[in-house]
Amino acid sequence: MALASLSDAQLVARCRSGEDAAWRELVARFSRYVYGISIQAFRLSEQDAEDVFQDCFARVYEHLDKLRDDAALRPWIAQLTRRLCIDRIRGSREVPTAEEDLEIGAEDVLATLDEAMSVHEALATLSGDCREILDRFFAQDQSYRSIGEALELPAGTIASRISRCLAKLREQLEGKNLGGSSV
Amino acid sequence: MTYNDERIAELLSALPPAPSAWVEAAQQLPGARRELNEIVARAEADVEFRKALIADLESALAAEGYEPDERILERLRRDLAS
């Protein structure tokens, strides 16, 4: 089974057994989430966000054995990242700041990022072409022309492909909400 | 929950990729940790190596063929100082 198709719990088990490729997949799977929390929810600078990013994955690596519920990897990583962001902001301020004050506005962003992760999980179940096209267009903000060149597709077909892939993703998301189905 | 294309597009856009260098550094963590553990074990077993590390950490590591990143160097500095 390809690592990308493993559940979070299966991936954690493979990481615990010392499989480096599983660890690389774990980082790839959650890298956008950790980055998004630090940059969007807590508005850290790039330098602070990089430190939080590396600290977060170092802690995940060190404490993976302590995770009680392997399926709860995502909330655990979210909590770790949040904690590290708050510590980083507090450390940089001369006047002590209440944790609640630092989280004003962050809750809504965190909820959106969590939902976005679920959409990315659904995206991961689509064909490689659909994953690439939707990710390049929406998450990486690439033009039709860039996508066409990268994927060796006529630029004129990209819009219709995006539309078809969005429909597949919507079906997948709605199927998932109804208890799961495949594309 | 129902999703329309606009909402899906918003959510896809909400998670741009992290800088690739950050991702690669985090992905290399297991190898870096193995290297760190190996250096620490050698420093514990070999007094001369430990002295060389304390005198000039980066040169001593380079002489032995290690190329640790800054995070590993920081960790080693802490370990050697304790």
Interface residues (C-beta under 8 A of the other chain):
Chain A: G18 D20 W23 R24 V27 A28 S31 R32 Y33 V34 Y35 G36 Q40 E50 F53 Q54 F57 A58 Y61 T112 L113 E115 A116 M117 V119 H120 L123 L134 D135 F138 A139 Q140 D141 S163 L166 A167 L169 R170 L173 E174 N177
Chain B: M1 T2 Y3 N4 D5 I8 A9 L11 L12 S13 A14 L15 P16 P17 A18 P19 W22 V23 A25 A26 Q27 L29 P30 G31 R33 R71
